[in-house]
């Protein structure tokens, strides 16, 4: 009996997906729930499991095909048993003469764990798969890995470019990069975006973290970072200023009673924003554990669609890369985004005296169509006050 293999149901916000890799070929045996296909959306990489045990009967959509929800990808002969190695070898020998050894080796190397598009890109740069470090799942090489391969590797090919030659290279955008470009352009074109700034004295927070860090980690099995305190401070501020936690839908304003905060995370394929749900109810240990889990999944390209869907507010921390000040761009349909930055010791005035304090600039970009300047300034000021007196975060005062 033939069982269909179909594309998983994609969210409404995801139009289509790309077949990146078939882990099996026609005639291969599969076990139920074994990953057989890897597909890429503009958000995540997804593995399609085998619906039943049997043998791959047909591959309808090969690698590099664009597919939509519930589209037929292939079929499985349920309960069938794969032909033995001897039977396959005999059939192969009967069908065609064996290639010469010197011809067979390159063909084997060209296959491996790379898609046709990747092999084409490798050939164009004169590289082999061993010259490139893959950032995909299980070390799989992606097209952008080939594009980002070092000049040294390229120079080692049989035809190196002459010294001083001006070289240009045209590389197609990945689906994720295309989507990022579309959303950033959409944000700047469809919102009345404005940014307000403030600065926060991080010394009280750093002192509290230093005092309780070891005890926190032993008790909760999670590290105590700054992000959890900013998430909790933002959750309190979002509840005090509901317009910052709202979004525009046509001629309506949608207010959210919950706080779903997206945390911008750097991943091998680009920037992704997994979402923490109901942060107003989460403990700091819960926030830290969830962020750590998302960071690990992002690094391994294992984030799921649900991890990246929704969100009412976003926090991005350019400070981890050394950014002193920036203007973060909105993540529609959200109406605001908080930007954290590098902590730098600066001279400030306290009680009419000059002192050195670890200071951080904060930036709040917001949609002026729904949030007035007063609300935005007071929202950011609330976060500043909570972070500078972290006990208020715990007491929610």
Buried (B, 14 or more C-beta within 10 A) or exposed (E): EEBEBBBBEBBEEBEBBBBBBBBBEEBEBBEEEEBBBBBBBBBBBBBBBBBBBBBBBEBBBEBBBEBEBEBEBBBBBBEBEBBEEEEEEEEEEEEEEEEEEEEEEEEEEBEEBBBEBBBEBBEEBBBBBEBBEBBBBEEBBBBBBBBEBEEEBBEEEEEEEEEEEEEEEEEEEBBBBEBBEEBBEBBEEBBEBBBBBBBBBBBBBBEBBEEEEEEBBEEBEBBBBBBBBBBBBBBBBBBEBEBBBBBBEEEEBBEBEBBBBBBBBBBBBBEBBBBBBEBBEBEBBBBBBBBBEBBEBBBBBBBEBEBBBBBBBBBBBBBEEEBEBBEBBBBBBBBBBBBBBBBBEEEEEEEEEEEEBBBBBBBBBBBEEBBEEEBBBBBBBBBBBBBBBBEBBEEEE
